[in-house]
Amino acid sequence: MGALVVAIQGERGAFSHQAAIEALGAGIEILPRTSFDELFDSVVEGKADRALVPIENSLHGSIHENYDRLKNRPLHIVGETQLRIRQCLIARPGSSVATIRKVASHPVALAQCRRFFAERPQVEAVSAYDTAGAVQDLMKGGLATQGAIASRLAAELYGGQVLLEGIEDDPENYTRFLLLAREAGPLAAATKTSIVFVLDNKPGSLYRALGVFASRNIDLSKLESRPLRGHPWEHSFYLDVLGDPSAEAGVAIEELGRSCRELRVLGSYPEGLSRSGA
């Protein structure tokens, strides 16, 4: 039996790659995809066994379009993990911080390192489509005056030199990833269930819907709303429910379903633990 194939958005060495290794082990095979649509389609079409999808960041909030993709693709959430994001300044071997004049990375990574650029006005920030891809391009033909911001893993994979580590403005920088598969995961170890539902657009409908959990003292860890396509000013609601889906949490979800126009269970899975990206 071959290695588990895990699709990620971006190149090998991206933070998604690092999160996949921490969640599933080093024996996996990474399938890089250039976009999130390609990422989801890789699993739907059987090109990958799993996909690891970033869904929210502790500083920048939710990745809203990926909630839409969860609703519209026939995939199941089977796990989650959280990764501490540690941004590194990476350059070609022999370079130094003093010689760097241009630094490339994904716009989100650049935004997470504003203090680094504010303290070095001579350094220009350059947008790239991917953090690891910026390192890959740098090592293919970059100059000693150029650098990239990415993970330490990217530097190790492409032969870059880490000049500085932990240059992000806020150390409490975590990204939550969801693990997706074509088949639902086992309920035995599940402690969290993600659902998406649509209510009739009536006063108090959301209050009454959430009451099925409050009346049972069931904890909710996430509530997200997204515009409902084709229905102006109406919304789909995404909810993370904590508890055993085979027990009271599952009963509450069933009761909620009876009052919804639409409800889909996106997946029941073990609640992820924070992991260090050091």
Secondary structure as the mmCIF struct_conf table of DSSP 4:
data_model
#
loop_
_struct_conf.conf_type_id
_struct_conf.id
_struct_conf.beg_label_comp_id
_struct_conf.beg_label_asym_id
_struct_conf.beg_label_seq_id
_struct_conf.end_label_comp_id
_struct_conf.end_label_asym_id
_struct_conf.end_label_seq_id
HELX_LH_PP_P HELX_LH_PP_P1 ALA A 3 LEU A 4
STRN STRN1 VAL A 5 GLN A 9
STRN STRN2 GLY A 10 GLY A 10
TURN_TY1_P TURN_TY1_P1 ARG A 12 GLY A 13
BEND BEND1 ALA A 14 ALA A 14
HELX_RH_AL_P HELX_RH_AL_P1 PHE A 15 LEU A 24
TURN_TY1_P TURN_TY1_P2 ALA A 26 GLY A 27
STRN STRN3 GLU A 29 ARG A 33
BEND BEND2 THR A 34 SER A 35
HELX_RH_AL_P HELX_RH_AL_P2 PHE A 36 VAL A 44
TURN_TY1_P TURN_TY1_P3 GLU A 45 GLY A 46
BEND BEND3 LYS A 47 LYS A 47
BEND BEND4 ASP A 49 ASP A 49
STRN STRN4 ARG A 50 ASN A 57
TURN_TY1_P TURN_TY1_P4 SER A 58 HIS A 60
STRN STRN5 GLY A 61 SER A 62
HELX_RH_AL_P HELX_RH_AL_P3 HIS A 64 ASN A 72
BEND BEND5 ARG A 73 PRO A 74
STRN STRN6 HIS A 76 ARG A 84
STRN STRN7 CYS A 88 ALA A 91
TURN_TY1_P TURN_TY1_P5 PRO A 93 GLY A 94
HELX_RH_3T_P HELX_RH_3T_P1 VAL A 97 THR A 99
STRN STRN8 LYS A 102 SER A 105
HELX_RH_AL_P HELX_RH_AL_P4 PRO A 107 ALA A 111
TURN_TY1_P TURN_TY1_P6 GLN A 112 CYS A 113
HELX_RH_AL_P HELX_RH_AL_P5 ARG A 114 ALA A 118
TURN_TY1_P TURN_TY1_P7 GLU A 119 GLU A 119
TURN_TY1_P TURN_TY1_P8 PRO A 121 GLN A 122
HELX_LH_PP_P HELX_LH_PP_P2 VAL A 123 VAL A 123
STRN STRN9 GLU A 124 SER A 127
BEND BEND6 TYR A 129 TYR A 129
HELX_RH_AL_P HELX_RH_AL_P6 THR A 131 GLY A 141
TURN_TY1_P TURN_TY1_P9 ALA A 144 THR A 145
STRN STRN10 GLN A 146 ALA A 150
HELX_RH_AL_P HELX_RH_AL_P7 ARG A 152 TYR A 158
TURN_TY1_P TURN_TY1_P10 GLY A 159 GLY A 159
STRN STRN11 GLN A 161 GLU A 165
BEND BEND7 GLU A 168 ASP A 169
BEND BEND8 PRO A 171 PRO A 171
STRN STRN12 TYR A 174 ALA A 181
BEND BEND9 ARG A 182 GLU A 183
HELX_LH_PP_P HELX_LH_PP_P3 ALA A 184 PRO A 186
BEND BEND10 LEU A 187 LEU A 187
TURN_TY1_P TURN_TY1_P11 ALA A 188 ALA A 189
STRN STRN13 LYS A 192 VAL A 198
BEND BEND11 ASN A 201 ASN A 201
TURN_TY1_P TURN_TY1_P12 PRO A 203 GLY A 204
HELX_RH_AL_P HELX_RH_AL_P8 SER A 205 ALA A 214
TURN_TY1_P TURN_TY1_P13 SER A 215 ASN A 217
STRN STRN14 LEU A 220 PRO A 227
TURN_TY1_P TURN_TY1_P14 ARG A 229 GLY A 230
BEND BEND12 HIS A 231 HIS A 231
TURN_TY1_P TURN_TY1_P15 PRO A 232 TRP A 233
STRN STRN15 HIS A 235 LEU A 242
BEND BEND13 GLY A 243 GLY A 243
TURN_TY1_P TURN_TY1_P16 PRO A 245 ALA A 247
HELX_RH_AL_P HELX_RH_AL_P9 GLU A 248 ARG A 258
TURN_TY1_P TURN_TY1_P17 SER A 259 SER A 259
BEND BEND14 ARG A 261 ARG A 261
STRN STRN16 GLU A 262 TYR A 269
HELX_LH_PP_P HELX_LH_PP_P4 PRO A 270 GLY A 272
STRN STRN17 SER A 274 ARG A 275
#
